[in-house]
Amino acid sequence: MPELIPGDKKFETIPSIKDKALRINLNENIYGTFAEIGAGQETVRNFFRAGGASGTIAKTMSAYDKDFSDAIYGVEPEGRYVTEARLKKMLVHEIQLIEERISRDKHPRKMFFAYANTVATIDFAKKYLGHGWVGISFQTDPNEAYSEIVLHIRFKETEAVLQQQTLGVLGVNLIYGAFYKHDQPKKLLRYLYDHIDQDKIEIDTINFNGPKFSHVDNRLMSLQLLKNGMTEAVIFGPDGNNILPARILYKKNVLALRGSFRPVTKVNMDMFERSYEMFLKENKVEKDKSLVIFEITLSNLKAEGEIDEQDFMDRAELLCSLGQTVMISNFQEYFRLVEYFSNYTKSRMGLTMGVNNLVEIFDEKYYRHLSGGILEAFGKLFFKDLRVYLYPMLDPATGALINSDTLKVHPRMKELYKFFKYNGKVIDIENYNPEILNVFSREVLRMIENNDSGWEEMLPDGVAKLIKEQSLFNYKQSEDKVIS
């Protein structure tokens, strides 16, 4: 029987996994290949059990042995098999085979697909829960190019057989979504968890490509992963595509700059450039093994109430145009951000922040949910040789410069602050530009929305032009103004 679950405004019916597989099987025009490596053939099993599979399944295989896998799909340069590159080779190879072996003249209405996964389930010692790549390349019209959905999952269950079963359910949801929900990608994303408890798997990366998703911005799909509680952090590159956090963070020195970037200003870029110069001078920090991340928290995106997706896209568009790697996280506290990075790298870390951010770190109210309070949080934040690079600000009342020597924390926190300050954990940013200390994002945003003059000079080169050309942040050009 279908399951009823609460939707946004009403109850909606969710087909069972058997019903989903059967609907695919009974569509005489859907025809394709299943290639599953590392966890049995759990997805295709559901299609065999549903009945009527002979008209859907062209081939099913599991090239489990590495030598056989290499002979079929080629040798991986790094010798790793659970990778996005491997998955894409599998999809390309299987689509080529089905195109070569099935005559379009004989089957003019067939819509081909290739489903693939390459995964590593929990190890014998149960120290490593495992992860995997899952994807589908498909058509919804025999004459169109293939569209593609590729995602990365992390297993949370502690039994291999349970992980296999969950993977099989996810696979059916993905194939069903590709053919019947491709025109609603946000819903397709939610439906991937049909009949799967959210604590069983984490989806931390997903990309949609091809003609069916020409209107989809993968940065927005990253945001959906966070909004839906499917993961706690996502990363996308300057090209707008999502990047697997484990891949980009692995063994890297990480410098993170948190902000609203609404919009990104000259101050933000000065903070980044000056702190990065200092970071690269740290012991064992090499430029080619270092990564700078501009981070925005989900709570920041909700600052005005509900998340405004256009506002998010405006911020992302500007940061990407500046060639930056962007992270969206659900980590309100800095120590959680550092813990997250520590899952993937043991190298050096640095945090770039303004005076107000540092003062907030020393506010006890943010740590009342921790049994160890602020001391527990600071133990997690500074357990490694982490540095905070502090950008100064001008006192709005007196105009005096505030830096690590003159900032004021709560009286109860003075000694704790001194401990970290004089042990080299907090370092003032040097060579900052004193002429831009009076630039604030919120003031720039107000000027843009009110169509005031002068805000262009407060932004990095090219940013004002992009805001005007794309009408970002509610910019409306006056008749007497020309795009510069």
KEFI-950001 format. One record per residue (C-alpha): chain; x, y, z; residue number from 1. Coordinates in nm, 2 decimals. Example, Ala and Ser with C-alpha at 12.3 -4.5 7.8 and 13.67 -1.06 7.14 Angstrom:
# residues 2
<site 'A',<1.23,-0.45,0.78>,1>
<site 'A',<1.37,-0.11,0.71>,2>
# end
This chain:
# residues 484
<site 'A',<0.00,0.00,0.00>,1>
<site 'A',<0.12,0.35,-0.07>,2>
<site 'A',<0.25,0.55,0.23>,3>
<site 'A',<0.09,0.88,0.33>,4>
<site 'A',<0.33,1.15,0.46>,5>
<site 'A',<0.28,1.52,0.54>,6>
<site 'A',<0.36,1.75,0.26>,7>
<site 'A',<0.39,2.13,0.27>,8>
<site 'A',<0.02,2.19,0.28>,9>
<site 'A',<-0.15,1.85,0.24>,10>
<site 'A',<-0.09,1.48,0.26>,11>
<site 'A',<0.07,1.33,-0.05>,12>
<site 'A',<0.08,0.97,-0.16>,13>
<site 'A',<0.43,0.81,-0.19>,14>
<site 'A',<0.44,0.50,-0.41>,15>
<site 'A',<0.60,0.20,-0.26>,16>
<site 'A',<0.94,0.09,-0.39>,17>
<site 'A',<0.78,-0.21,-0.56>,18>
<site 'A',<0.52,0.03,-0.73>,19>
<site 'A',<0.80,0.26,-0.85>,20>
<site 'A',<0.99,-0.03,-1.00>,21>
<site 'A',<0.68,-0.18,-1.16>,22>
<site 'A',<0.58,0.15,-1.32>,23>
<site 'A',<0.93,0.17,-1.48>,24>
<site 'A',<0.90,-0.20,-1.59>,25>
<site 'A',<0.56,-0.15,-1.74>,26>
<site 'A',<0.67,0.15,-1.95>,27>
<site 'A',<0.76,-0.03,-2.27>,28>
<site 'A',<0.99,0.25,-2.39>,29>
<site 'A',<1.22,0.27,-2.09>,30>
<site 'A',<1.52,0.03,-2.15>,31>
<site 'A',<1.86,0.03,-2.00>,32>
<site 'A',<2.16,-0.11,-1.81>,33>
<site 'A',<2.24,-0.16,-1.44>,34>
<site 'A',<2.61,-0.16,-1.34>,35>
<site 'A',<2.66,-0.18,-0.96>,36>
<site 'A',<3.00,-0.22,-0.79>,37>
<site 'A',<3.08,-0.28,-0.43>,38>
<site 'A',<2.75,-0.36,-0.26>,39>
<site 'A',<2.59,-0.64,-0.47>,40>
<site 'A',<2.32,-0.57,-0.72>,41>
<site 'A',<2.07,-0.42,-0.48>,42>
<site 'A',<1.90,-0.17,-0.71>,43>
<site 'A',<1.82,-0.40,-1.00>,44>
<site 'A',<1.70,-0.66,-0.75>,45>
<site 'A',<1.40,-0.45,-0.69>,46>
<site 'A',<1.31,-0.44,-1.06>,47>
<site 'A',<1.34,-0.81,-1.09>,48>
<site 'A',<1.12,-0.87,-0.79>,49>
<site 'A',<0.85,-0.62,-0.91>,50>
<site 'A',<0.78,-0.82,-1.22>,51>
<site 'A',<0.78,-0.74,-1.59>,52>
<site 'A',<1.15,-0.66,-1.59>,53>
<site 'A',<1.23,-0.82,-1.92>,54>
<site 'A',<1.12,-0.52,-2.11>,55>
<site 'A',<1.33,-0.28,-1.90>,56>
<site 'A',<1.66,-0.45,-1.82>,57>
<site 'A',<1.90,-0.48,-2.11>,58>
<site 'A',<2.18,-0.60,-1.89>,59>
<site 'A',<2.28,-0.61,-1.53>,60>
<site 'A',<2.64,-0.65,-1.41>,61>
<site 'A',<2.88,-0.61,-1.12>,62>
<site 'A',<3.24,-0.59,-1.22>,63>
<site 'A',<3.34,-0.66,-0.87>,64>
<site 'A',<3.70,-0.78,-0.93>,65>
<site 'A',<3.93,-0.48,-0.98>,66>
<site 'A',<4.11,-0.64,-1.28>,67>
<site 'A',<3.78,-0.71,-1.46>,68>
<site 'A',<3.66,-0.36,-1.37>,69>
<site 'A',<3.98,-0.21,-1.52>,70>
<site 'A',<3.95,-0.42,-1.83>,71>
<site 'A',<3.59,-0.29,-1.88>,72>
<site 'A',<3.61,0.07,-1.77>,73>
<site 'A',<3.98,0.15,-1.79>,74>
<site 'A',<4.25,0.20,-1.52>,75>
<site 'A',<4.21,0.48,-1.27>,76>
<site 'A',<4.52,0.69,-1.25>,77>
<site 'A',<4.51,0.70,-0.87>,78>
<site 'A',<4.40,0.34,-0.83>,79>
<site 'A',<4.08,0.43,-0.66>,80>
<site 'A',<3.74,0.29,-0.76>,81>
<site 'A',<3.49,0.47,-0.55>,82>
<site 'A',<3.52,0.81,-0.73>,83>
<site 'A',<3.31,1.04,-0.94>,84>
<site 'A',<3.54,0.98,-1.23>,85>
<site 'A',<3.49,0.60,-1.21>,86>
<site 'A',<3.11,0.64,-1.20>,87>
<site 'A',<3.11,0.87,-1.50>,88>
<site 'A',<3.32,0.62,-1.70>,89>
<site 'A',<3.07,0.35,-1.61>,90>
<site 'A',<2.78,0.56,-1.73>,91>
<site 'A',<2.95,0.66,-2.06>,92>
<site 'A',<3.06,0.30,-2.13>,93>
<site 'A',<2.72,0.15,-2.07>,94>
<site 'A',<2.54,0.41,-2.28>,95>
<site 'A',<2.78,0.35,-2.57>,96>
<site 'A',<2.72,-0.02,-2.55>,97>
<site 'A',<2.34,0.00,-2.55>,98>
<site 'A',<2.35,0.25,-2.84>,99>
<site 'A',<2.58,0.01,-3.04>,100>
<site 'A',<2.39,-0.30,-2.97>,101>
<site 'A',<2.02,-0.19,-2.98>,102>
<site 'A',<1.90,-0.07,-3.32>,103>
<site 'A',<1.72,0.26,-3.33>,104>
<site 'A',<1.55,0.15,-3.65>,105>
<site 'A',<1.41,-0.16,-3.48>,106>
<site 'A',<1.33,0.03,-3.15>,107>
<site 'A',<1.25,0.39,-3.26>,108>
<site 'A',<1.06,0.47,-2.94>,109>
<site 'A',<1.30,0.33,-2.68>,110>
<site 'A',<1.44,0.58,-2.42>,111>
<site 'A',<1.77,0.44,-2.31>,112>
<site 'A',<1.93,0.48,-1.97>,113>
<site 'A',<2.23,0.36,-1.77>,114>
<site 'A',<2.22,0.34,-1.39>,115>
<site 'A',<2.55,0.29,-1.20>,116>
<site 'A',<2.69,0.29,-0.85>,117>
<site 'A',<3.03,0.24,-0.71>,118>
<site 'A',<3.04,0.21,-0.33>,119>
<site 'A',<3.24,0.10,-0.03>,120>
<site 'A',<3.02,-0.03,0.25>,121>
<site 'A',<3.13,-0.05,0.62>,122>
<site 'A',<3.46,-0.21,0.68>,123>
<site 'A',<3.51,-0.53,0.89>,124>
<site 'A',<3.63,-0.34,1.19>,125>
<site 'A',<3.34,-0.10,1.17>,126>
<site 'A',<3.56,0.20,1.19>,127>
<site 'A',<3.48,0.34,0.85>,128>
<site 'A',<3.11,0.35,0.76>,129>
<site 'A',<3.16,0.38,0.39>,130>
<site 'A',<3.04,0.60,0.10>,131>
<site 'A',<2.96,0.58,-0.26>,132>
<site 'A',<2.88,0.75,-0.59>,133>
<site 'A',<2.54,0.69,-0.76>,134>
<site 'A',<2.42,0.82,-1.10>,135>
<site 'A',<2.20,0.78,-1.40>,136>
<site 'A',<2.23,0.89,-1.76>,137>
<site 'A',<1.89,0.89,-1.93>,138>
<site 'A',<1.66,1.01,-2.21>,139>
<site 'A',<1.30,1.11,-2.19>,140>
<site 'A',<1.28,1.13,-2.57>,141>
<site 'A',<1.46,0.89,-2.81>,142>
<site 'A',<1.59,1.18,-3.02>,143>
<site 'A',<1.73,1.40,-2.74>,144>
<site 'A',<2.08,1.40,-2.58>,145>
<site 'A',<2.13,1.23,-2.25>,146>
<site 'A',<2.07,1.41,-1.92>,147>
<site 'A',<2.26,1.31,-1.60>,148>
<site 'A',<2.22,1.30,-1.23>,149>
<site 'A',<2.52,1.22,-1.02>,150>
<site 'A',<2.53,1.22,-0.64>,151>
<site 'A',<2.75,1.12,-0.35>,152>
<site 'A',<2.63,0.94,-0.04>,153>
<site 'A',<2.77,0.87,0.30>,154>
<site 'A',<2.64,0.56,0.49>,155>
<site 'A',<2.54,0.60,0.85>,156>
<site 'A',<2.41,0.25,0.92>,157>
<site 'A',<2.65,0.01,1.10>,158>
<site 'A',<2.56,-0.32,0.92>,159>
<site 'A',<2.67,-0.38,0.56>,160>
<site 'A',<2.35,-0.56,0.47>,161>
<site 'A',<2.14,-0.26,0.59>,162>
<site 'A',<2.36,-0.03,0.38>,163>
<site 'A',<2.30,-0.25,0.08>,164>
<site 'A',<1.93,-0.24,0.12>,165>
<site 'A',<1.93,0.14,0.16>,166>
<site 'A',<2.14,0.17,-0.15>,167>
<site 'A',<1.89,-0.04,-0.34>,168>
<site 'A',<1.60,0.18,-0.23>,169>
<site 'A',<1.79,0.50,-0.32>,170>
<site 'A',<1.86,0.36,-0.66>,171>
<site 'A',<1.50,0.30,-0.74>,172>
<site 'A',<1.41,0.64,-0.62>,173>
<site 'A',<1.67,0.80,-0.84>,174>
<site 'A',<1.56,0.61,-1.15>,175>
<site 'A',<1.20,0.68,-1.09>,176>
<site 'A',<1.27,1.05,-1.02>,177>
<site 'A',<1.48,1.08,-1.34>,178>
<site 'A',<1.19,0.96,-1.56>,179>
<site 'A',<0.89,1.10,-1.38>,180>
<site 'A',<1.01,1.40,-1.17>,181>
<site 'A',<1.29,1.55,-1.39>,182>
<site 'A',<1.07,1.86,-1.45>,183>
<site 'A',<1.06,1.92,-1.07>,184>
<site 'A',<1.42,1.88,-0.96>,185>
<site 'A',<1.36,2.01,-0.60>,186>
<site 'A',<1.09,1.75,-0.55>,187>
<site 'A',<1.31,1.49,-0.72>,188>
<site 'A',<1.57,1.57,-0.46>,189>
<site 'A',<1.33,1.52,-0.17>,190>
<site 'A',<1.19,1.20,-0.31>,191>
<site 'A',<1.54,1.04,-0.31>,192>
<site 'A',<1.46,0.97,0.06>,193>
<site 'A',<1.13,0.80,0.00>,194>
<site 'A',<1.11,0.50,0.24>,195>
<site 'A',<1.46,0.59,0.37>,196>
<site 'A',<1.50,0.73,0.72>,197>
<site 'A',<1.72,1.04,0.71>,198>
<site 'A',<1.96,0.90,0.96>,199>
<site 'A',<2.05,0.61,0.73>,200>
<site 'A',<2.24,0.81,0.46>,201>
<site 'A',<2.37,1.15,0.39>,202>
<site 'A',<2.37,1.31,0.04>,203>
<site 'A',<2.65,1.57,0.05>,204>
<site 'A',<2.69,1.63,-0.33>,205>
<site 'A',<2.46,1.63,-0.63>,206>
<site 'A',<2.49,1.77,-0.98>,207>
<site 'A',<2.23,1.78,-1.26>,208>
<site 'A',<2.34,1.81,-1.62>,209>
<site 'A',<2.20,1.78,-1.97>,210>
<site 'A',<1.90,1.91,-2.17>,211>
<site 'A',<1.64,1.82,-1.91>,212>
<site 'A',<1.83,2.03,-1.65>,213>
<site 'A',<1.94,2.32,-1.86>,214>
<site 'A',<1.74,2.55,-1.63>,215>
<site 'A',<1.89,2.40,-1.31>,216>
<site 'A',<2.16,2.59,-1.11>,217>
<site 'A',<2.35,2.33,-0.91>,218>
<site 'A',<2.44,2.58,-0.65>,219>
<site 'A',<2.07,2.61,-0.57>,220>
<site 'A',<2.04,2.23,-0.55>,221>
<site 'A',<2.33,2.25,-0.30>,222>
<site 'A',<2.11,2.48,-0.09>,223>
<site 'A',<1.82,2.23,-0.11>,224>
<site 'A',<2.04,1.96,0.04>,225>
<site 'A',<2.09,2.18,0.34>,226>
<site 'A',<1.73,2.30,0.36>,227>
<site 'A',<1.61,1.94,0.35>,228>
<site 'A',<1.85,1.83,0.62>,229>
<site 'A',<2.03,1.58,0.39>,230>
<site 'A',<2.37,1.72,0.48>,231>
<site 'A',<2.53,1.98,0.70>,232>
<site 'A',<2.76,2.15,0.45>,233>
<site 'A',<2.80,2.18,0.07>,234>
<site 'A',<3.08,2.32,-0.14>,235>
<site 'A',<3.07,2.46,-0.49>,236>
<site 'A',<3.34,2.59,-0.71>,237>
<site 'A',<3.37,2.90,-0.93>,238>
<site 'A',<3.20,2.72,-1.22>,239>
<site 'A',<2.89,2.67,-1.00>,240>
<site 'A',<2.91,2.29,-0.98>,241>
<site 'A',<2.90,2.11,-0.65>,242>
<site 'A',<3.23,1.96,-0.53>,243>
<site 'A',<3.26,1.66,-0.30>,244>
<site 'A',<3.39,1.81,0.03>,245>
<site 'A',<3.61,1.51,0.10>,246>
<site 'A',<3.79,1.55,-0.23>,247>
<site 'A',<3.86,1.92,-0.22>,248>
<site 'A',<3.95,1.93,0.16>,249>
<site 'A',<4.16,1.61,0.17>,250>
<site 'A',<4.50,1.68,0.32>,251>
<site 'A',<4.46,2.06,0.25>,252>
<site 'A',<4.56,2.35,0.46>,253>
<site 'A',<4.23,2.54,0.50>,254>
<site 'A',<4.17,2.91,0.55>,255>
<site 'A',<3.80,2.99,0.60>,256>
<site 'A',<3.64,3.34,0.58>,257>
<site 'A',<3.28,3.36,0.71>,258>
<site 'A',<3.05,3.64,0.61>,259>
<site 'A',<2.72,3.74,0.46>,260>
<site 'A',<2.88,3.87,0.14>,261>
<site 'A',<2.56,4.06,0.07>,262>
<site 'A',<2.73,4.18,-0.14>,263>
<site 'A',<3.10,4.09,-0.13>,264>
<site 'A',<3.29,4.42,-0.07>,265>
<site 'A',<3.65,4.55,-0.08>,266>
<site 'A',<3.67,4.48,0.29>,267>
<site 'A',<3.59,4.11,0.24>,268>
<site 'A',<3.86,4.08,-0.03>,269>
<site 'A',<4.11,4.27,0.17>,270>
<site 'A',<4.05,4.04,0.47>,271>
<site 'A',<4.10,3.74,0.24>,272>
<site 'A',<4.41,3.87,0.06>,273>
<site 'A',<4.59,3.99,0.37>,274>
<site 'A',<4.51,3.69,0.59>,275>
<site 'A',<4.60,3.45,0.30>,276>
<site 'A',<4.95,3.62,0.27>,277>
<site 'A',<5.00,3.56,0.65>,278>
<site 'A',<4.86,3.20,0.63>,279>
<site 'A',<5.11,3.11,0.36>,280>
<site 'A',<5.39,3.22,0.58>,281>
<site 'A',<5.29,2.97,0.85>,282>
<site 'A',<5.51,2.66,0.90>,283>
<site 'A',<5.43,2.37,0.66>,284>
<site 'A',<5.18,2.57,0.46>,285>
<site 'A',<5.24,2.54,0.09>,286>
<site 'A',<5.03,2.73,-0.16>,287>
<site 'A',<4.96,2.43,-0.39>,288>
<site 'A',<4.83,2.24,-0.09>,289>
<site 'A',<4.61,2.52,0.05>,290>
<site 'A',<4.25,2.61,0.00>,291>
<site 'A',<4.06,2.93,0.08>,292>
<site 'A',<3.68,2.89,0.14>,293>
<site 'A',<3.43,3.17,0.16>,294>
<site 'A',<3.16,3.03,0.40>,295>
<site 'A',<2.80,3.14,0.45>,296>
<site 'A',<2.60,2.98,0.73>,297>
<site 'A',<2.24,2.87,0.68>,298>
<site 'A',<2.14,3.09,0.98>,299>
<site 'A',<2.29,3.39,0.79>,300>
<site 'A',<2.08,3.31,0.49>,301>
<site 'A',<1.77,3.30,0.72>,302>
<site 'A',<1.86,3.64,0.87>,303>
<site 'A',<1.57,3.80,0.70>,304>
<site 'A',<1.33,3.52,0.79>,305>
<site 'A',<1.28,3.24,0.53>,306>
<site 'A',<1.56,3.17,0.29>,307>
<site 'A',<1.54,3.40,-0.02>,308>
<site 'A',<1.68,3.18,-0.29>,309>
<site 'A',<1.73,3.47,-0.53>,310>
<site 'A',<1.93,3.65,-0.26>,311>
<site 'A',<2.14,3.34,-0.21>,312>
<site 'A',<2.20,3.31,-0.58>,313>
<site 'A',<2.30,3.68,-0.60>,314>
<site 'A',<2.57,3.63,-0.33>,315>
<site 'A',<2.69,3.30,-0.50>,316>
<site 'A',<2.71,3.47,-0.84>,317>
<site 'A',<2.94,3.74,-0.72>,318>
<site 'A',<3.17,3.51,-0.52>,319>
<site 'A',<3.20,3.27,-0.81>,320>
<site 'A',<3.27,3.56,-1.05>,321>
<site 'A',<3.57,3.64,-0.83>,322>
<site 'A',<3.70,3.28,-0.87>,323>
<site 'A',<3.62,3.18,-0.51>,324>
<site 'A',<3.52,2.84,-0.37>,325>
<site 'A',<3.21,2.87,-0.16>,326>
<site 'A',<3.08,2.67,0.13>,327>
<site 'A',<2.72,2.68,0.27>,328>
<site 'A',<2.70,2.52,0.61>,329>
<site 'A',<2.47,2.46,0.90>,330>
<site 'A',<2.74,2.54,1.15>,331>
<site 'A',<2.64,2.84,1.35>,332>
<site 'A',<2.94,2.80,1.59>,333>
<site 'A',<3.29,2.82,1.46>,334>
<site 'A',<3.41,2.51,1.65>,335>
<site 'A',<3.16,2.30,1.45>,336>
<site 'A',<3.31,2.43,1.13>,337>
<site 'A',<3.66,2.34,1.25>,338>
<site 'A',<3.54,1.99,1.35>,339>
<site 'A',<3.40,1.94,1.00>,340>
<site 'A',<3.72,2.04,0.83>,341>
<site 'A',<3.91,1.80,1.07>,342>
<site 'A',<3.71,1.51,0.93>,343>
<site 'A',<3.90,1.55,0.60>,344>
<site 'A',<4.23,1.71,0.68>,345>
<site 'A',<4.49,1.71,0.96>,346>
<site 'A',<4.68,2.00,0.81>,347>
<site 'A',<4.68,2.36,0.93>,348>
<site 'A',<4.37,2.56,0.96>,349>
<site 'A',<4.30,2.93,0.98>,350>
<site 'A',<3.99,3.14,1.04>,351>
<site 'A',<3.97,3.50,0.91>,352>
<site 'A',<3.72,3.72,1.09>,353>
<site 'A',<3.63,4.07,1.20>,354>
<site 'A',<3.63,4.20,1.55>,355>
<site 'A',<3.26,4.15,1.60>,356>
<site 'A',<3.28,3.79,1.51>,357>
<site 'A',<3.57,3.73,1.76>,358>
<site 'A',<3.37,3.90,2.04>,359>
<site 'A',<3.08,3.67,1.97>,360>
<site 'A',<3.30,3.37,2.00>,361>
<site 'A',<3.37,3.47,2.36>,362>
<site 'A',<3.00,3.50,2.44>,363>
<site 'A',<2.89,3.22,2.67>,364>
<site 'A',<2.53,3.22,2.55>,365>
<site 'A',<2.63,3.04,2.23>,366>
<site 'A',<2.76,2.74,2.42>,367>
<site 'A',<2.48,2.67,2.68>,368>
<site 'A',<2.38,2.36,2.49>,369>
<site 'A',<2.72,2.20,2.56>,370>
<site 'A',<2.77,2.02,2.88>,371>
<site 'A',<3.12,2.17,2.90>,372>
<site 'A',<3.01,2.51,2.80>,373>
<site 'A',<3.25,2.75,2.64>,374>
<site 'A',<3.56,2.55,2.76>,375>
<site 'A',<3.44,2.25,2.57>,376>
<site 'A',<3.38,2.47,2.26>,377>
<site 'A',<3.72,2.63,2.28>,378>
<site 'A',<3.88,2.29,2.33>,379>
<site 'A',<3.73,2.18,2.00>,380>
<site 'A',<3.81,2.51,1.83>,381>
<site 'A',<4.17,2.54,1.93>,382>
<site 'A',<4.27,2.17,1.99>,383>
<site 'A',<4.50,2.20,1.69>,384>
<site 'A',<4.74,2.47,1.60>,385>
<site 'A',<4.46,2.69,1.46>,386>
<site 'A',<4.51,3.06,1.40>,387>
<site 'A',<4.25,3.34,1.40>,388>
<site 'A',<4.34,3.62,1.17>,389>
<site 'A',<4.17,3.93,1.30>,390>
<site 'A',<4.07,4.22,1.07>,391>
<site 'A',<4.04,4.55,1.26>,392>
<site 'A',<3.74,4.79,1.27>,393>
<site 'A',<3.67,5.14,1.36>,394>
<site 'A',<3.47,5.22,1.68>,395>
<site 'A',<3.15,5.37,1.54>,396>
<site 'A',<3.12,5.60,1.84>,397>
<site 'A',<3.48,5.73,1.87>,398>
<site 'A',<3.64,5.63,1.54>,399>
<site 'A',<3.92,5.46,1.73>,400>
<site 'A',<4.08,5.15,1.58>,401>
<site 'A',<3.98,4.82,1.75>,402>
<site 'A',<4.21,4.53,1.71>,403>
<site 'A',<4.31,4.23,1.93>,404>
<site 'A',<4.48,4.46,2.18>,405>
<site 'A',<4.18,4.70,2.23>,406>
<site 'A',<3.87,4.49,2.18>,407>
<site 'A',<3.65,4.42,2.48>,408>
<site 'A',<3.50,4.09,2.58>,409>
<site 'A',<3.28,4.01,2.88>,410>
<site 'A',<3.46,4.06,3.21>,411>
<site 'A',<3.43,3.69,3.29>,412>
<site 'A',<3.60,3.61,2.95>,413>
<site 'A',<3.90,3.84,2.99>,414>
<site 'A',<4.14,3.59,3.13>,415>
<site 'A',<4.04,3.32,2.87>,416>
<site 'A',<4.08,3.57,2.59>,417>
<site 'A',<4.42,3.67,2.72>,418>
<site 'A',<4.53,3.31,2.73>,419>
<site 'A',<4.45,3.26,2.36>,420>
<site 'A',<4.57,3.60,2.26>,421>
<site 'A',<4.91,3.57,2.42>,422>
<site 'A',<4.96,3.21,2.31>,423>
<site 'A',<4.95,3.32,1.95>,424>
<site 'A',<4.60,3.19,1.86>,425>
<site 'A',<4.47,3.54,1.77>,426>
<site 'A',<4.68,3.74,1.52>,427>
<site 'A',<4.61,4.09,1.39>,428>
<site 'A',<4.59,4.12,1.01>,429>
<site 'A',<4.88,4.33,0.89>,430>
<site 'A',<4.89,4.57,0.59>,431>
<site 'A',<4.52,4.62,0.58>,432>
<site 'A',<4.38,4.91,0.38>,433>
<site 'A',<4.28,5.18,0.63>,434>
<site 'A',<4.08,5.37,0.36>,435>
<site 'A',<3.80,5.10,0.34>,436>
<site 'A',<3.74,5.03,0.71>,437>
<site 'A',<3.41,5.23,0.69>,438>
<site 'A',<3.27,5.00,0.42>,439>
<site 'A',<2.99,4.77,0.54>,440>
<site 'A',<2.79,4.53,0.33>,441>
<site 'A',<2.46,4.63,0.49>,442>
<site 'A',<2.52,4.99,0.39>,443>
<site 'A',<2.62,4.90,0.04>,444>
<site 'A',<2.30,4.69,0.01>,445>
<site 'A',<2.09,4.98,0.13>,446>
<site 'A',<2.25,5.21,-0.13>,447>
<site 'A',<2.19,4.96,-0.41>,448>
<site 'A',<1.82,4.91,-0.32>,449>
<site 'A',<1.77,5.29,-0.29>,450>
<site 'A',<1.96,5.35,-0.61>,451>
<site 'A',<2.20,5.59,-0.43>,452>
<site 'A',<2.53,5.68,-0.59>,453>
<site 'A',<2.88,5.59,-0.48>,454>
<site 'A',<2.84,5.22,-0.38>,455>
<site 'A',<3.03,5.10,-0.68>,456>
<site 'A',<3.36,5.22,-0.54>,457>
<site 'A',<3.31,5.00,-0.23>,458>
<site 'A',<3.31,4.68,-0.43>,459>
<site 'A',<3.59,4.48,-0.59>,460>
<site 'A',<3.66,4.53,-0.96>,461>
<site 'A',<3.39,4.40,-1.19>,462>
<site 'A',<3.14,4.33,-0.91>,463>
<site 'A',<2.94,4.66,-0.96>,464>
<site 'A',<2.91,4.59,-1.33>,465>
<site 'A',<2.78,4.24,-1.27>,466>
<site 'A',<2.52,4.37,-1.02>,467>
<site 'A',<2.39,4.62,-1.27>,468>
<site 'A',<2.39,4.38,-1.57>,469>
<site 'A',<2.21,4.11,-1.39>,470>
<site 'A',<2.00,4.33,-1.16>,471>
<site 'A',<2.13,4.16,-0.85>,472>
<site 'A',<2.01,4.26,-0.50>,473>
<site 'A',<1.71,4.43,-0.63>,474>
<site 'A',<1.91,4.68,-0.83>,475>
<site 'A',<1.70,4.89,-1.06>,476>
<site 'A',<1.87,5.12,-1.31>,477>
<site 'A',<1.75,5.48,-1.33>,478>
<site 'A',<1.68,5.62,-1.67>,479>
<site 'A',<1.95,5.88,-1.63>,480>
<site 'A',<2.22,5.61,-1.53>,481>
<site 'A',<2.42,5.40,-1.77>,482>
<site 'A',<2.59,5.07,-1.69>,483>
<site 'A',<2.95,5.15,-1.64>,484>
# end
